[in-house]
Amino acid sequence: MKKISFRFPWILFVAVWALGSLAAAQGTVATTVPIVNLNPNRFILFCPNAITQNFPTAGPAQTTWLICWHEVAGANSLNDPNGLVIGPVYFRKSPSAPFVRILWDMRVSDYFVPYHNGDPWLRFYDLSGFNFVLTSVAAADCPAAVGGTLLSPHVCKEVHDRGLMWKDFAGVRRGEELVLWGAIDADNYRYIQEYTFRDDGVVIGREGATGQNLPGYELEPHVHNALWRIDIDLDGVTNSVAHLEHDENVCCLPATDKSTPIPTAQGLQWNARTHDMLDISNPGFKNAQGHFSTYHLVPLVTGGGLTQHQEAFTQNDFWVTPYNPAQFAARNLTTYIAGAPPVANTDIVVWYKGSLHHHPRDEDGVYGPMGWIGTADVMWTGFMLMPNDLFDCSPFYKPCP
């Protein structure tokens, strides 16, 4: 069964070995432990690269993240994309609340980079086409002064202030966050893979494109498309997805807010005018108010919009597919939805495409006597997973319970 034990064989081996060793030390027989019931100590046994992060960082814990992460650096990024992989991930919204699973596997499926001159060979798949891997990071990349800690030669963790959490007439509170990041070494480019876990239950995924413009085509406009595969397991694997839209007619009121259930696998386009987002729910998951607890997948669009290209998989910004352990390739999304398999009240995967239009500028660098000199400052795109009715009241606000 999915999600009773890890898909990753090496993690499963460590988990079984660790549980067996623990049982032997205690004189008992090890049994299979469903991940959904793991306490923090058991979670660490199942995940060698485990992070337990309490917020606030000073004083009694109010919320807690349990985060598993690992690196992939193989030769088959079509079926097992290289880079920083997050999951499973659990969240506890209060000291007395149970841990709830939020994610099973979250990663970038591919980077698709078409150049505007139309040359067919200038349409790059920077993961599935080249199997690029994470580059090294050092103390200069991950300084302790900003809460940085090197978790591996390729992964940095930062825990720090994130700015205002809320401000009202009576007071103010600043928030905190944990950030995990690594950077794909894509020849002349570096793609920063960044995942943020905030004290209020928000998860943010971002792509940052930086490095040097393509040699020989330094002045050619192009687009960096990041395609994320997000295997959400909101309090288990029985999830559904709805398409949320806000429609406000400029001629008259009232405005309308529409929620359309998604019954079958499909792709959807993002519309800036209607504030499109996806709502992921579990029919058995509610808060103390009796409201369904959901997560919203919200685009964090920069630069004006999301691009489309001649390739069919780029012509939708959201995709919803049933879970399949063999489906990791964004370029194959149209085949994954073939036959319109059902996705209501089942194990689902959502996909999101974020776009960066890179119009070269002098700030990227210049031609000098020795050729091109300079580096392109980082540009960002990404998404937010925002809790909706997960908490019973405003987090970190008293007298809320």
Secondary structure, DSSP 8 states (H G I E B T S, - for coil): -BTTB-SSHHHHHHHHHHHHHHHHHHTS------GGG--HHHHHHH-SSEEEEEESSSSS-SEEEEEEEEEE--S-TTTS--EEEEEEEEEESSTTS--EEEEEEEEEEEEEEEBTT--TTSEEETTTTT---B----TTTS-GGGTEEESSSS-EEEEEEEEEEEE-SS-EEEEEEEEEEEEEEETTEEEEEEEEEETTS-EEEEEEEEE---TT-TT--EEEEEEEEEEE-TTSS-BEEEEEEEE--TTSS--EEEEEE--B-EEE---GGGT-EEEEEEEEEE-TTS-EEEEEEEEE--TT-----SSGGGS-SEEEEE--TT---GGGHHHHTTT--B-TTB-EEEEEEEEEEE---GGG-EEETTEEE--EEEEEEEEEEEEES-SSS-TT-TT--
